[in-house]
């Protein structure tokens, strides 16, 4: 069975930091290395950079599988 985290934040760039904190907390819970966390943070930043405009919401869904 997989754990799932769904986070919905405003598109306003100021709220992107919240997504970064959630990813960091998840990495800590999973005992990931700092290198793995940095890779995930870079991927998150790249995804969020593709979001256009300050209006609306962004929903991130993270799924952690037991064997991954």
N, C-alpha and C positions, 0 to 999 in steps of 0.2 A: 504494500500500500504506500502511496506517495503523500507527502505533506504538500499543501498548496497555500501560497500566500498571494492574495490579490490586493493591490494597492491602487486606489484612484486618487489622483491629485489634480489640482488646477494646472492648466498649461503654462501659467505664469512661471518664468524661469526661476523665480525666487523659491518655488516649492520643489524644485528638482533636488535640492539638498536633502529633503525628506526621503526621497527614493534612495539616495546614496546611503543614508543612515540605516534604512531597512535592509539594504543589501549587505552593509557592513555587519549588522547584527546577525543576519542569517549566516554569513561567513564565519563569525565567531562561534555561533552555535554548532556549526559543522566542523570546527577546528581546521579550517582551511589555512593554507600557508599565506603569508603576506603577498607572495607572487601571484597566487591564484586570486586573491582579493583584488589586487591591482588589475589583473586581466578582466575580471568581472566588472570592475568600476569603469575601465576603458570602454568596454562593450556597452555598458549602460549610458555613459556619456555620449557615445556615438549614436545610439538609438534616440536619446532625448534631443540631440542636436538636429535630428531630421524632422522633428515636430515643428510645424509652422504655426505662427500666430499665437497671441496670448489668450484667445477666447476658447472656452471648452475645457475638456478634461483629458487626462492621459490615464490609461489603466495598464498597470504592469501585472503580469501573472508569473509567479515563480513556482516551479514544481520541483520538489526534491524527492527523488526515488531512493529507496533503501540501498539499491545496488549501484548507485551512481555517485 
